Amino acid sequence: MDTALLVGYFASICSVTSFVPQVWKVIKTGDTAAISARMYALTVVGFALWTAFGILRTEWPIILTNSICFCLSGYILIRKIRAHMQR
């Protein structure tokens, strides 16, 4: 395995890990008041586009990282929208 691929996988681990505490907090408390729906909407779109890019280029670190981050940020966005609609 070459160095660039190792860096890519390590970056993937860091990126995914950065979203886990926020998702865990939302799961545990249900509190999304401090979360920006616009920022998460843009983030979800960005992760979807990066995933598509990775698929088109067959770059597994990009595909794996961004598809997982898409799911995590999408979950937060859905919870934010649901909380807003229940008000």
Secondary structure, DSSP 8 states (H G I E B T S, - for coil): --HHHHHHHHHHHHHHHHHHHHHHHHHHH---TTS-HHHHHHHHHHHHHHHHHHHHHT-HHHHHHHHHHHHHHHHHHHHHHHHHHT-
